[in-house]
Amino acid sequence: MGRAGKAIKQALTTYGISQNQLAAAMGVGHANVSRWVNEVRDPGGETILEIREALGQINPAAAEEFIGLYLEQPRNEEY
């Protein structure tokens, strides 16, 4: 667990977006966003796209950063 949570947290921090703002843009409860950010739960594939869309409504650059961080290959993994 964690890749999505770390990416969300970084994008929110970098662009000054609150968890409440993201939750409101997504139409979900703050608790859901908190679980993702704190790496208690990972969002599913469709939810990743919904996060990107919601961030894009708030700040398109935040959405791009989120996806870039989420898709980034960890340094210790090789293919």
C-alpha positions in Angstrom: 0.0 0.0 0.0 1.0 3.6 -0.2 1.9 4.7 -3.7 -1.5 6.4 -4.3 -1.6 7.9 -0.8 1.9 9.4 -1.1 1.0 10.8 -4.5 -2.2 12.4 -3.2 -0.5 13.8 -0.2 2.3 15.3 -2.2 0.0 16.9 -4.7 -2.3 18.3 -2.0 0.7 19.7 -0.1 2.4 21.2 -3.2 -0.7 23.0 -4.4 -2.2 23.9 -1.0 -5.3 21.8 -1.5 -7.1 20.5 1.6 -8.4 17.0 2.0 -11.8 18.5 2.4 -11.5 20.3 -1.0 -10.6 17.1 -2.7 -13.4 15.2 -1.0 -16.0 17.9 -1.9 -14.8 17.9 -5.6 -15.1 14.1 -5.7 -18.5 14.0 -3.8 -17.1 11.6 -1.2 -16.6 11.9 2.6 -13.5 13.5 4.1 -12.8 10.1 5.8 -12.2 8.4 2.4 -9.6 10.9 1.4 -8.0 10.7 4.9 -7.7 6.9 4.6 -5.9 7.3 1.2 -3.6 10.0 2.4 -2.7 8.1 5.6 -2.2 4.9 3.6 -4.9 3.0 5.5 -6.6 2.1 2.2 -5.6 2.3 -1.4 -8.1 3.8 -3.9 -9.1 1.5 -6.7 -8.4 2.1 -10.4 -11.6 4.0 -11.1 -11.1 6.0 -8.0 -7.6 7.0 -9.2 -9.2 8.5 -12.3 -11.8 10.3 -10.2 -9.1 11.7 -8.0 -7.3 13.0 -11.1 -10.5 14.5 -12.4 -11.3 16.2 -9.1 -7.8 17.6 -8.8 -8.1 18.8 -12.3 -11.2 20.8 -11.4 -9.3 22.4 -8.5 -5.9 22.9 -10.1 -4.9 21.1 -13.4 -1.2 21.2 -12.4 -2.1 19.2 -9.2 -3.8 16.6 -11.3 -0.7 16.2 -13.5 1.6 16.0 -10.5 -0.6 13.4 -8.9 -0.7 11.1 -12.0 3.1 11.6 -12.6 3.9 10.6 -9.0 1.4 7.7 -9.0 2.8 6.3 -12.3 6.5 6.9 -11.4 8.5 3.7 -11.1 10.0 3.2 -7.7 13.8 3.4 -7.8 14.2 -0.1 -6.3 12.1 -1.9 -8.9 13.4 -3.1 -12.3 11.4 -4.5 -15.2 
